Amino acid sequence: MQFDPTLYLVTDSTGRTDEDFLAIVERACEGGVTLLQLREKERDGRDYLRLAKRVKAVAARFHIPLLLDDRVDVAFAAGADGVHVGQSDLPVSEARRILGPDKIVGATAKTVPQALEAFEQGADYLGTGAIFPTTTHVKTVLTPVSTLCAVCRAVPIPVVAIGGLNAGNLSVLEGAPIAGVAVVSAIMKADDPKAAAEELLRKVRALKAGTR
C-alpha cells in the first residue's frame, strides 16, 4: 500500500473525551497530516477497537492511512491500513503474516542493527528516535541525529524521525535524509491543530527538499 510519511501524527487521547479527541484528529487531518497512528496504551481491546473504528472513519474521509500502535489484532479487526510495532511488540514478520502483504507495517528502530532486522522482516518504514525528550507517557531513549542518519542510509525504506519534535526545533534535522517527521504533542496539544499541522507540513517539506 502506498503512503506518504511526510507528516505523521501519533495520537494521544490522555485527559480528553472521545468527542474532543476526534475533533482534534479531524482538524489535524484538515491541516495536512499525511499518515495517522492511533496510539492507546491504556485501553482494553474492546475500547481500543471501538475508538479505532471511529478514527478510521475520520481518516478515510481525508484519504489518510490509519495505523494502530502495537495491537495487530485490533488493527485487523478495525480494518486499519496497518500497524506500528515496537521492539517489545510482535516481530515485524508476525505482524506481516497476520495482516498480509497489502497492509502497512512500520517498526521502531533505534539502531542500525534493529533497522536492518526490521527491513529484512518486511517493514515498510521505520520510526527512529526519540530525538528530544517527550511529554508522552511512553518511555523514551534519546537517539542522536547521527544515529538517525545512519539508520536512513542503512535501509532502502522510509525513515521517520520522532520524539519531542515541533515547529521550533526541526532545524536539528537539517541534512538528515529522512522521509518525514512524526509528532504527538506538537499537534495534539496545539491551540489550533489545523494551523499547527499546516506549519509543520510546510517546514518538513522544506527540510526534505534540502536533503536532496
C-alpha positions as CSV (number, residue, x, y, z in Angstrom):
1,M,0.0,0.0,0.0
2,Q,1.4,3.4,-0.9
3,F,1.7,6.0,1.8
4,D,3.3,9.4,2.5
5,P,5.1,9.7,5.8
6,T,5.9,13.4,5.5
7,L,3.8,14.5,8.4
8,Y,3.0,11.5,10.6
9,L,0.6,12.2,13.6
10,V,0.8,9.8,16.5
11,T,-2.3,10.5,18.7
12,D,-2.6,10.9,22.4
13,S,-6.1,11.0,23.9
14,T,-5.0,11.4,27.5
15,G,-7.4,13.5,29.5
16,R,-9.8,14.1,26.6
17,T,-13.3,12.9,25.9
18,D,-13.7,10.8,22.7
19,E,-15.5,13.7,21.1
20,D,-12.8,16.2,21.9
21,F,-10.1,13.8,20.7
22,L,-11.9,13.1,17.4
23,A,-12.3,16.8,16.8
24,I,-8.6,17.3,17.2
25,V,-7.8,14.5,14.9
26,E,-10.2,15.9,12.3
27,R,-8.7,19.3,12.5
28,A,-5.2,17.8,12.1
29,C,-6.3,16.0,9.0
30,E,-7.7,19.2,7.6
31,G,-4.3,20.8,8.2
32,G,-2.4,18.2,6.1
33,V,-1.4,15.2,8.2
34,T,-0.3,12.6,5.7
35,L,-0.2,9.5,8.0
36,L,-2.0,8.8,11.2
37,Q,-1.3,6.4,14.0
38,L,-3.7,5.7,16.8
39,R,-1.8,5.0,20.0
40,E,-3.7,3.9,23.0
41,K,-1.6,2.3,25.7
42,E,-4.2,2.1,28.4
43,R,-7.4,1.0,26.7
44,D,-8.5,-2.6,26.7
45,G,-9.1,-4.4,23.4
46,R,-12.8,-3.7,23.0
47,D,-12.4,0.0,23.8
48,Y,-9.4,0.3,21.5
49,L,-11.4,-1.3,18.7
50,R,-14.4,1.0,19.2
51,L,-12.3,4.1,19.1
52,A,-10.2,2.7,16.1
53,K,-13.4,2.4,14.0
54,R,-14.3,6.0,14.7
55,V,-10.9,7.3,13.9
56,K,-10.8,5.1,10.8
57,A,-14.0,6.9,9.6
58,V,-12.3,10.3,10.1
59,A,-9.1,9.3,8.3
60,A,-11.0,7.7,5.4
61,R,-12.7,11.0,4.7
62,F,-9.3,12.6,4.1
63,H,-7.8,9.6,2.4
64,I,-5.2,9.3,5.1
65,P,-3.9,5.8,6.0
66,L,-4.6,4.8,9.6
67,L,-2.1,2.7,11.6
68,L,-2.6,1.2,15.0
69,D,0.1,1.1,17.6
70,D,1.1,-2.3,19.0
71,R,-2.2,-4.2,18.6
72,V,-2.1,-6.2,15.4
73,D,-5.3,-8.0,16.4
74,V,-7.2,-4.7,16.8
75,A,-5.8,-3.3,13.6
76,F,-7.1,-6.3,11.7
77,A,-10.5,-6.2,13.4
78,A,-10.9,-2.4,12.7
79,G,-9.9,-2.6,9.1
80,A,-7.0,-0.3,9.7
81,D,-4.4,0.3,7.0
82,G,-1.6,-1.1,9.0
83,V,0.2,-1.3,12.3
84,H,3.3,0.1,14.0
85,V,5.2,-2.3,16.3
86,G,7.9,-1.5,18.8
87,Q,10.9,-3.6,20.0
88,S,8.8,-5.2,22.7
89,D,5.8,-6.0,20.5
90,L,5.1,-8.7,17.9
91,P,8.0,-9.1,15.4
92,V,7.5,-7.4,12.1
93,S,7.5,-10.8,10.4
94,E,4.5,-11.9,12.5
95,A,2.6,-8.7,12.0
96,R,3.1,-9.1,8.3
97,R,2.0,-12.7,8.4
98,I,-1.2,-11.7,10.2
99,L,-2.1,-8.6,8.2
100,G,-0.9,-9.8,4.8
101,P,1.2,-8.1,2.0
102,D,-1.1,-5.2,1.3
103,K,-1.1,-3.6,4.7
104,I,1.5,-1.1,6.1
105,V,3.8,-2.5,8.8
106,G,6.1,0.0,10.5
107,A,8.6,-0.6,13.2
108,T,10.6,1.3,15.8
109,A,14.4,1.1,15.2
110,K,16.8,2.9,17.4
111,T,20.0,1.4,16.0
112,V,21.2,0.2,12.6
113,P,21.0,-3.5,13.6
114,Q,17.4,-3.0,14.6
115,A,16.7,-1.2,11.4
116,L,18.3,-4.0,9.3
117,E,16.3,-6.7,11.1
118,A,13.0,-4.8,10.7
119,F,13.7,-4.3,7.0
120,E,14.6,-7.9,6.4
121,Q,11.4,-9.0,8.2
122,G,9.3,-6.9,5.8
123,A,8.8,-3.5,7.4
124,D,7.5,-0.7,5.1
125,Y,9.0,2.1,7.1
126,L,10.9,2.8,10.3
127,G,10.4,5.3,13.2
128,T,13.7,6.4,14.8
129,G,14.1,8.5,17.9
130,A,13.5,10.0,20.4
131,I,15.3,13.0,19.0
132,F,14.3,15.1,22.0
133,P,12.7,14.2,25.4
134,T,8.9,13.7,25.1
135,T,5.9,14.6,27.2
136,T,4.0,11.5,26.4
137,H,3.7,8.6,28.8
138,V,5.8,6.3,26.6
139,K,9.3,5.6,27.8
140,T,11.9,7.1,25.6
141,V,15.6,6.8,25.0
142,L,17.3,9.7,23.2
143,T,18.7,9.0,19.8
144,P,21.5,11.2,18.3
145,V,20.8,12.7,14.9
146,S,23.9,10.9,13.7
147,T,22.3,7.6,14.5
148,L,19.1,8.7,12.7
149,C,21.2,9.5,9.6
150,A,23.0,6.1,9.9
151,V,19.6,4.3,10.0
152,C,18.4,6.3,7.0
153,R,21.4,5.2,5.0
154,A,21.3,1.6,6.1
155,V,17.9,0.7,4.7
156,P,16.1,1.4,1.4
157,I,12.7,2.1,3.1
158,P,11.4,5.4,4.5
159,V,12.7,6.5,7.9
160,V,10.7,8.9,10.1
161,A,12.2,11.0,12.9
162,I,10.2,11.0,16.1
163,G,10.5,12.3,19.7
164,G,9.7,15.8,21.0
165,L,9.8,17.4,17.6
166,N,7.9,20.6,16.9
167,A,7.9,23.5,14.5
168,G,10.5,25.3,16.6
169,N,13.2,22.6,16.7
170,L,13.0,20.9,13.4
171,S,16.2,22.6,12.3
172,V,18.2,19.9,14.2
173,L,17.2,17.6,11.4
174,E,18.7,19.7,8.6
175,G,20.7,17.4,6.3
176,A,19.2,14.2,7.6
177,P,17.8,12.1,4.7
178,I,14.5,11.4,6.5
179,A,11.2,10.7,4.8
180,G,9.2,12.5,7.3
181,V,8.6,13.6,10.9
182,A,6.3,12.1,13.5
183,V,4.8,14.3,16.1
184,V,2.4,13.9,19.1
185,S,2.2,17.0,21.3
186,A,3.1,19.5,18.6
187,I,-0.4,18.9,17.2
188,M,-2.4,17.1,19.9
189,K,-1.7,19.9,22.4
190,A,-1.8,22.8,20.0
191,D,-4.4,25.5,20.4
192,D,-5.2,25.2,16.7
193,P,-4.4,21.6,15.5
194,K,-5.1,22.6,11.9
195,A,-2.8,25.5,11.9
196,A,-0.1,23.5,13.7
197,A,-0.3,20.8,11.1
198,E,-0.1,23.3,8.2
199,E,3.0,24.9,9.7
200,L,4.7,21.5,10.4
201,L,3.9,20.2,6.9
202,R,5.4,23.3,5.3
203,K,8.6,23.0,7.4
204,V,9.0,19.3,6.9
205,R,8.6,19.6,3.2
206,A,11.3,22.3,3.2
207,L,13.6,20.0,5.3
208,K,13.1,17.2,2.9
209,A,13.8,19.4,-0.1
210,G,17.1,20.5,1.5
211,T,18.4,16.9,1.7
212,R,18.0,16.1,-2.0
